[in-house]
Amino acid sequence: MSVLGVVLKAGSSFCRSAGFLLGAARTVSTGTCCQIRMHGVPQLKTVDRWTEKRSMFGVYDNIGILGDFKAHPKDLIVAPCWLKGFKGNEMLRLVRKKKMVGDRMMTLDKHNLEKRIRFLYRRFNRTGKRR
């Protein structure tokens, strides 16, 4: 009986020391049962260098140099008056449109515009980061 106790004590101390050694060199777990291995260098992404945004970059930079700084690029853009130089969300754009051309709009168009503004006002105040 005492021999069995000695063997069990020796085995438990060996397991504790082995557990300590294994704990020192931890492995990284990704939450899955298999490990992730890299197989060489990943392929480079193909980028379209001539998208519309990239091709139009810097188009109006020479206006100040060649035009003696008289014209602003905003003045050269052909667009409705409420959209020139505007940056914002849909509700702000519609409020700006109503303020600028609301008195000249047809009745049904103005009604639909006001409905959309009311809807967006409620939506933006109930949800999202603007709360």
N, C-alpha and C positions, 0 to 999 in steps of 0.2 A: 504494500500500500504506500509506503514511504517512497519507494522508487518511482511509482507513478506520479506522486506529488512533485518530486524533483524534476521529472521530465516535463510535466505541465508548466512548472515555473520557468524552466529554461526556455520552453517554446514560447511562452507569453512574452518573456523579455526579448527574445529574438524578433518576434513580430513587432514589438514596440520600436525596437531600434531600426528595423527595416522600414516601418511606417515613417519614422523620423527622416530617414535618408530619402525616401520617395517624396516626402513633403517638401524637401529642400529644392528639388528639381521638378517644378510643377509644369504640367502641360496646358496649353491653351485650348479651351473647349469652345466650340461654336454652337453648342446646343444640339448638334446632330451626332449620330453614332460614328460617322466616318470623318477622317481628317481631310482638310483641304490641302491640296498640293498644287503648286504652280508648275505648269509645263511650258517652260520657255518664256520669252518676252511676249506680252500681248500685242496684237496687231494694232497699228496706228489707225485712227479714225480718218476717213476721207471727208474733207471739208470742202464745200462748194464756195470758192472764193468770189464768185460773181453773183451772189444773191442780191436782191434789189437793195437791201439795207446796206450791204458792204459796198456795192458799186456806187451808191449815191453819197457815201461818206465824204465830206469835205467839198461838196459841189459848190456851196455858196461862200467858200473861204476867200475866193479871189474878188468878190464884189467890193469889199472894202479897199483892196489894193488898186484895182483897176477903175473903180467908180468913185474914187476920192471920198469914200466913206459917206456918200449921200443917201444911198439906198440900203435899207435893212432887209435881210433875206425874208423876213416875215411879210414885207410889203410886196414881194415878188410872187408869193404863193397865190395861186388862183383857187379860191375856196369861198364858201359863204362867210359873211362877216362875223358870225358868232363862233366860227371855228378857227379863225386866224390867230395863231399864237396861243391857243388854248391847250391846257393840260389838266385833265381831271377825269372823274368818273362820269357815268351816263347821266345821273341825276343833275350834277352840276352843269353838264352840257345842255340839258333840256331847260333848266332854269335860265341859263344864259340866252338860249334861243327865244324863250318866252319874253324875256325882258327886252330883247333887241327887235324882234319882229312879231311879237304877239298881237299887237294892234292891227297888223296888216294881214293876219292869217284868216283863212276861211273858218266858219263856225265849227264845222265837224273836225277839222284838223286841230283847232285850238282845244276843243273838248277832249280829243284823244291825247293830246300833249299833256293837258292837266291831269287826266286820269293816270297816265304813265308816271308823272311826277309824284302824285299822291301814293301810288303803289311803291315806288322806289324809296320815298321818304319813310314810309312805314317799315319797309324791309331793312333799310340801312339802320334805322333806330332800334329795331328788334334784334338783329343779329349782326355778327361781324365785329371787326376790330374798331369800328367807329362808335361803339356803344360806350 
